[in-house]
Amino acid sequence: MSPAKNTKESMKFGKQGRLRNTMTAAGFLCVPFVFYCVFVILPVLQAAWFSLFKWKGLGPLTNFVGINNFLKIFADPVFRIALMNNLKIVILSLLIQLPLSLFIALIIGRRFKGAVIYRAIFFLPYILSEVIAGVIWSFIYNPQIGIQNTVLADLIPFLASFPFLGSQHTVFYSIFFVLIWKYFGLHMVIYIAGLQGISQEVEEAARIDGVNWWQMNWYIILPLLKPTIYLSVFFSIVGSFQTFDMVWAMGRGEPVNAAETMVTYMYKFGFQRFQLGYGSAVAIVIFLITLSVGLIYNKLTAEKGE
């Protein structure tokens, strides 16, 4: 057989192999793609369409209002309070929750006796659902039957009967404390997973050079942990904009909308007041905010090659 014929046969089999691989990949992806379109893309498109109408959820869509629903959203002072509360959750999470999780991960992320027990203890709150955690902490914060009457009564007497969830000045920070308690373990485990991907030889070489614990973590471990930190920051920001269950279980954003978030605001209008057109507009705003965060994250990580 001539070399030219061999080349043609090889090209033929190569094309058939690539076509076969493409068809196999398409076969595996078609079912997830259909589910993604039905349960993600279609609801988003429906919500975008409903947001252009003044609609109570019953009957045909006849009262077209265009972008008036969106103008009404940003003109509503309650929504601005909800948006500011979400932004405060983002900022406080980045300033308090994530650094604390990272610090504890750097301590118990190493292999030592009892490390697994400490990790399990810190991770246990994340296993609870947000509703259960919210109900538990509602009882704890209750000035009549909560821990205040047993612990704070002796340590800090003037706080023994203080209504943490009943005051508009403290309800937000009381709920945020529970959010830290609930999700602290998740971010800690993410950081520990990143630490386990760092070679022990790097740390051993640094110790031979005489660096201390702080220098090791600041100049060596943290730079190597940057992709994990970026991922944790992304999860924290997106999760902060979607906060609902905990807030709803601990007072529905009251009193005086002091703990309102965008999702509780959407739920009240969409499912309690049956203003589904307006509620859909709020959902689209939340979607666009989280989508923007995702796009910015992808752009930043792509530029850094991480």
HELIX and SHEET records of a PDB file:
HELIX    1   1 PRO A    3  TYR A   36  1                                  34    
HELIX    2   2 CYS A   37  ILE A   41  3                                   5    
HELIX    3   3 LEU A   42  PHE A   50  1                                   9    
HELIX    4   4 ASN A   68  ALA A   75  1                                   8    
HELIX    5   5 PRO A   77  LEU A   92  1                                  16    
HELIX    6   6 SER A   93  GLN A   97  3                                   5    
HELIX    7   7 LEU A   98  ILE A  108  1                                  11    
HELIX    8   8 ALA A  115  ILE A  127  1                                  13    
HELIX    9   9 GLU A  130  TYR A  141  1                                  12    
HELIX   10  10 ILE A  147  ASN A  149  5                                   3    
HELIX   11  11 LEU A  152  LEU A  155  1                                   4    
HELIX   12  12 PRO A  157  LEU A  159  5                                   3    
HELIX   13  13 VAL A  171  GLN A  196  1                                  26    
HELIX   14  14 GLN A  200  ILE A  208  1                                   9    
HELIX   15  15 TRP A  213  GLN A  215  1                                   3    
HELIX   16  16 MET A  216  ILE A  221  3                                   6    
HELIX   17  17 LEU A  222  LEU A  224  1                                   3    
HELIX   18  18 LYS A  226  PHE A  241  1                                  16    
HELIX   19  19 ASP A  245  ALA A  249  1                                   5    
HELIX   20  20 MET A  262  TYR A  267  1                                   6    
HELIX   21  21 LYS A  268  GLN A  272  3                                   5    
HELIX   22  22 LEU A  276  LYS A  304  1                                  29    
END                                                                             
